[in-house]
């Protein structure tokens, strides 16, 4: 079995729930995958890093990383155990959703297209992005995709004297991908179950234009117009890909 395949006993969970550069407004977008590469943290946790470009309108990039394998302390696993049952890591589910949406194949299968390429990666010593060799999933690069995106306000964090990350008192606006689909409007789960496309429309009806405020700075009205005081994610102040893994 490939190291990227989930064990047979892992209970997959739906990530396509309809509920609840500059950040994209919450909504459903047709986009192109500009880059997908793997990175490894000091803990040995592995991230699946994506860069998306909208197909029209404001061409700001969306960048996000999904943690698809836990660190050494937690067994270098693609899944976690809760109440005696095994579940895919949330980041693994998102990366798998993208792979199915683009190719119809699983994340484990898409790993067969990995090639070493030079990409710009955040360098903590230089405090900026610098060229480095990383595994790139060439089978996904340049492909069209549909994505449901939330706009999120979160705390900016920095290391304290003990080396732990803590809120700085400032917030920033970022994007979080919820799930992926193909250009015909079928989500990854609808593709696998051969269902009619409907989840993107339902999600958009409930979530377009909303903002999720996860910051501790203070809660505001849940609309895009009311978060203009928060700072959009700015690559000049650090890569979105430098976030410490929660796993």
Beta strands, then each sheet from edge to edge (+ up, - down):
strand 1: 27-40
strand 2: 46-54
strand 3: 61-69
strand 4: 79-82
strand 5: 85-88
strand 6: 114-123
strand 7: 128-137
strand 8: 144-159
strand 9: 165-181
strand 10: 211-213
strand 11: 231-232
sheet 1: 3+ 2- 1+ 8- 9+ 11+
sheet 2: 3+ 2- 1+ 8- 10-
sheet 3: 4+ 5-
sheet 4: 6+ 7-
end
